[in-house]
Each structure stands twice: as C-alpha cells, then as structure tokens.
Amino acid sequence: MKSASRIVILSLFAIGLAACATQAQQDLTPPASKRLDAKTTLETRR
C-alpha cells in the first residue's frame, strides 16, 4: 500500500511539474512604431 501511494504522489508531482514547465512567457515588448513616409512627414510637419 505504501508503494502505491508513493507512485500516486510522485505521478501527481510530475504532472504538476510538467504543467508549470510548459507555460510560455508573455511578450511584453511594445509594438514598433509605424514609420512615416516623406510625403506624410511634409504634410504633417513632423
């Protein structure tokens, strides 16, 4: 009975560890700003 409970506990631990390892990190970098072309720059005087 001890070995069966150890197997269950170890398998639950392994499943929990695998679930934590597969989470992807979020990309927190802001998107690149859109470059203005020459005509738009002249029209908006930026």
JOKAWO-V129492 format. One record per run of one state. SS is the DSSP state (2 for helix, 1 for strand, 0 for the rest). FROM is the first residue (numbers start at 1). TO is the last residue. If there is no record, write none. Layout:
ss:from:to
SS:FROM:TO
SS:FROM:TO
This chain:
ss:from:to
0:1:1
2:2:21
0:22:37
2:38:44
0:45:46
